[in-house]
């Protein structure tokens, strides 16, 4: 562990995409918009706010909803490490043509077995 960040196991992008796609799928289809892979083995998952059923008067999901999503990822692969920092970003700044819509992101990696 260097600088508080663990070492990640290298996984094939196809495997990571499959896990992530599955976790972000619901009755309305998949909310995954973009998957970025970094040299350290970490992935950034960029997805649509439409994944969550946001309460009236709110634009973003609650902390409880985020925690439920994190649990969904962990149920699909127990070695997934999810970074504490997550939230919203501008879709166009992430290279996603969705107008001025807000996207959500979280970073994750796969720990050694």
ZADO-1210 file (C-alpha; in nm, 4 decimals, padded with zeros to 6 digits):
<atoms>
<atom x="00.0000" y="00.0000" z="00.0000" code="UNK" pos="1"/>
<atom x="00.1462" y="00.3282" z="-00.1118" code="UNK" pos="2"/>
<atom x="00.0064" y="00.6673" z="-00.0047" code="UNK" pos="3"/>
<atom x="-00.2949" y="00.4941" z="00.1502" code="UNK" pos="4"/>
<atom x="-00.3984" y="00.3423" z="-00.1828" code="UNK" pos="5"/>
<atom x="-00.3773" y="-00.0364" z="-00.2144" code="UNK" pos="6"/>
<atom x="-00.2221" y="-00.2197" z="-00.5063" code="UNK" pos="7"/>
<atom x="-00.4760" y="-00.3455" z="-00.7512" code="UNK" pos="8"/>
<atom x="-00.4910" y="-00.6737" z="-00.9330" code="UNK" pos="9"/>
<atom x="-00.4931" y="-00.6316" z="-01.3079" code="UNK" pos="10"/>
<atom x="-00.8181" y="-00.7540" z="-01.4551" code="UNK" pos="11"/>
<atom x="-00.9244" y="-00.7597" z="-01.8153" code="UNK" pos="12"/>
<atom x="-01.1323" y="-00.4618" z="-01.9139" code="UNK" pos="13"/>
<atom x="-01.4020" y="-00.6999" z="-02.0393" code="UNK" pos="14"/>
<atom x="-01.4328" y="-00.8585" z="-01.6927" code="UNK" pos="15"/>
<atom x="-01.4503" y="-00.5206" z="-01.5167" code="UNK" pos="16"/>
<atom x="-01.7055" y="-00.3907" z="-01.7687" code="UNK" pos="17"/>
<atom x="-01.9205" y="-00.6999" z="-01.7194" code="UNK" pos="18"/>
<atom x="-01.9259" y="-00.6597" z="-01.3392" code="UNK" pos="19"/>
<atom x="-01.9917" y="-00.2868" z="-01.3617" code="UNK" pos="20"/>
<atom x="-02.2579" y="-00.3193" z="-01.6316" code="UNK" pos="21"/>
<atom x="-02.4367" y="-00.5813" z="-01.4219" code="UNK" pos="22"/>
<atom x="-02.4263" y="-00.3701" z="-01.1050" code="UNK" pos="23"/>
<atom x="-02.5574" y="-00.0616" z="-01.2864" code="UNK" pos="24"/>
<atom x="-02.8404" y="-00.2396" z="-01.4661" code="UNK" pos="25"/>
<atom x="-03.1989" y="-00.2081" z="-01.3584" code="UNK" pos="26"/>
<atom x="-03.5490" y="-00.2074" z="-01.5006" code="UNK" pos="27"/>
<atom x="-03.4636" y="00.0935" z="-01.7187" code="UNK" pos="28"/>
<atom x="-03.1528" y="-00.0712" z="-01.8651" code="UNK" pos="29"/>
<atom x="-02.7901" y="00.0052" z="-01.7942" code="UNK" pos="30"/>
<atom x="-02.6852" y="00.3442" z="-01.6617" code="UNK" pos="31"/>
<atom x="-02.3162" y="00.2955" z="-01.7496" code="UNK" pos="32"/>
<atom x="-02.1970" y="00.5744" z="-01.9784" code="UNK" pos="33"/>
<atom x="-01.8194" y="00.5395" z="-01.9764" code="UNK" pos="34"/>
<atom x="-01.5512" y="00.3226" z="-01.8205" code="UNK" pos="35"/>
<atom x="-01.2022" y="00.4696" z="-01.7870" code="UNK" pos="36"/>
<atom x="-00.9052" y="00.2467" z="-01.7072" code="UNK" pos="37"/>
<atom x="-00.5923" y="00.3826" z="-01.5382" code="UNK" pos="38"/>
<atom x="-00.2346" y="00.2548" z="-01.5384" code="UNK" pos="39"/>
<atom x="-00.2529" y="00.1609" z="-01.1688" code="UNK" pos="40"/>
<atom x="-00.5362" y="-00.0876" z="-01.2348" code="UNK" pos="41"/>
<atom x="-00.8095" y="00.1449" z="-01.1110" code="UNK" pos="42"/>
<atom x="-01.1269" y="00.2164" z="-01.3059" code="UNK" pos="43"/>
<atom x="-01.3477" y="00.5241" z="-01.3121" code="UNK" pos="44"/>
<atom x="-01.7127" y="00.4401" z="-01.3669" code="UNK" pos="45"/>
<atom x="-01.9184" y="00.7235" z="-01.5142" code="UNK" pos="46"/>
<atom x="-02.2910" y="00.6667" z="-01.5145" code="UNK" pos="47"/>
<atom x="-02.6254" y="00.8389" z="-01.5461" code="UNK" pos="48"/>
<atom x="-02.8217" y="00.9820" z="-01.2545" code="UNK" pos="49"/>
<atom x="-03.1131" y="00.7815" z="-01.3968" code="UNK" pos="50"/>
<atom x="-02.9726" y="00.4730" z="-01.2187" code="UNK" pos="51"/>
<atom x="-03.1117" y="00.6092" z="-00.8917" code="UNK" pos="52"/>
<atom x="-03.4703" y="00.6895" z="-00.8110" code="UNK" pos="53"/>
<atom x="-03.4074" y="01.0331" z="-00.6696" code="UNK" pos="54"/>
<atom x="-03.6640" y="01.1700" z="-00.4227" code="UNK" pos="55"/>
<atom x="-03.8804" y="01.4628" z="-00.5256" code="UNK" pos="56"/>
<atom x="-03.7049" y="01.7928" z="-00.4747" code="UNK" pos="57"/>
<atom x="-03.3600" y="01.6311" z="-00.4922" code="UNK" pos="58"/>
<atom x="-03.1271" y="01.6213" z="-00.7880" code="UNK" pos="59"/>
<atom x="-02.8714" y="01.3778" z="-00.6511" code="UNK" pos="60"/>
<atom x="-02.8906" y="01.0439" z="-00.4711" code="UNK" pos="61"/>
<atom x="-02.8732" y="01.0178" z="-00.0941" code="UNK" pos="62"/>
<atom x="-02.5768" y="00.8742" z="00.0938" code="UNK" pos="63"/>
<atom x="-02.7856" y="00.5645" z="00.1631" code="UNK" pos="64"/>
<atom x="-02.8430" y="00.5124" z="-00.2080" code="UNK" pos="65"/>
<atom x="-02.4681" y="00.5408" z="-00.2737" code="UNK" pos="66"/>
<atom x="-02.3986" y="00.2853" z="00.0005" code="UNK" pos="67"/>
<atom x="-02.6525" y="00.0457" z="-00.1498" code="UNK" pos="68"/>
<atom x="-02.4806" y="00.0769" z="-00.4875" code="UNK" pos="69"/>
<atom x="-02.1424" y="00.0040" z="-00.3302" code="UNK" pos="70"/>
<atom x="-02.2884" y="-00.3117" z="-00.1753" code="UNK" pos="71"/>
<atom x="-02.4188" y="-00.4191" z="-00.5176" code="UNK" pos="72"/>
<atom x="-02.0650" y="-00.3989" z="-00.6535" code="UNK" pos="73"/>
<atom x="-01.9223" y="-00.5951" z="-00.3598" code="UNK" pos="74"/>
<atom x="-02.1811" y="-00.8731" z="-00.4079" code="UNK" pos="75"/>
<atom x="-02.0604" y="-00.9223" z="-00.7640" code="UNK" pos="76"/>
<atom x="-01.6917" y="-00.9472" z="-00.6727" code="UNK" pos="77"/>
<atom x="-01.5751" y="-00.9446" z="-00.3114" code="UNK" pos="78"/>
<atom x="-01.2308" y="-00.8132" z="-00.4126" code="UNK" pos="79"/>
<atom x="-01.3672" y="-00.4792" z="-00.5361" code="UNK" pos="80"/>
<atom x="-01.2255" y="-00.1793" z="-00.3532" code="UNK" pos="81"/>
<atom x="-01.4347" y="00.1369" z="-00.3882" code="UNK" pos="82"/>
<atom x="-01.2744" y="00.4711" z="-00.3192" code="UNK" pos="83"/>
<atom x="-01.4379" y="00.7010" z="-00.0660" code="UNK" pos="84"/>
<atom x="-01.4557" y="00.9871" z="-00.3110" code="UNK" pos="85"/>
<atom x="-01.7517" y="00.9683" z="-00.5475" code="UNK" pos="86"/>
<atom x="-02.0104" y="01.2106" z="-00.6741" code="UNK" pos="87"/>
<atom x="-02.1107" y="01.4194" z="-00.9698" code="UNK" pos="88"/>
<atom x="-01.9273" y="01.5609" z="-01.2662" code="UNK" pos="89"/>
<atom x="-02.0133" y="01.7455" z="-01.5840" code="UNK" pos="90"/>
<atom x="-02.0896" y="01.4938" z="-01.8605" code="UNK" pos="91"/>
<atom x="-01.9403" y="01.7108" z="-02.1334" code="UNK" pos="92"/>
<atom x="-01.6193" y="01.7484" z="-01.9301" code="UNK" pos="93"/>
<atom x="-01.5981" y="01.3685" z="-01.9162" code="UNK" pos="94"/>
<atom x="-01.6240" y="01.3468" z="-02.2937" code="UNK" pos="95"/>
<atom x="-01.9856" y="01.2324" z="-02.2933" code="UNK" pos="96"/>
<atom x="-02.2256" y="01.4141" z="-02.5243" code="UNK" pos="97"/>
<atom x="-02.5262" y="01.4559" z="-02.2960" code="UNK" pos="98"/>
<atom x="-02.5723" y="01.8302" z="-02.3088" code="UNK" pos="99"/>
<atom x="-02.5328" y="02.0001" z="-01.9735" code="UNK" pos="100"/>
<atom x="-02.6542" y="01.6930" z="-01.7858" code="UNK" pos="101"/>
<atom x="-02.4779" y="01.5882" z="-01.4700" code="UNK" pos="102"/>
<atom x="-02.3151" y="01.2458" z="-01.4595" code="UNK" pos="103"/>
<atom x="-02.2140" y="01.0474" z="-01.1529" code="UNK" pos="104"/>
<atom x="-01.8837" y="00.8717" z="-01.0957" code="UNK" pos="105"/>
<atom x="-01.7051" y="00.6382" z="-00.8619" code="UNK" pos="106"/>
<atom x="-01.3585" y="00.4865" z="-00.8715" code="UNK" pos="107"/>
<atom x="-01.2853" y="00.1238" z="-00.8000" code="UNK" pos="108"/>
<atom x="-01.0166" y="-00.1379" z="-00.8284" code="UNK" pos="109"/>
<atom x="-00.9808" y="-00.5118" z="-00.7751" code="UNK" pos="110"/>
<atom x="-00.7716" y="-00.6175" z="-00.4752" code="UNK" pos="111"/>
<atom x="-00.5437" y="-00.9193" z="-00.4915" code="UNK" pos="112"/>
<atom x="-00.7196" y="-01.2374" z="-00.3713" code="UNK" pos="113"/>
</atoms>
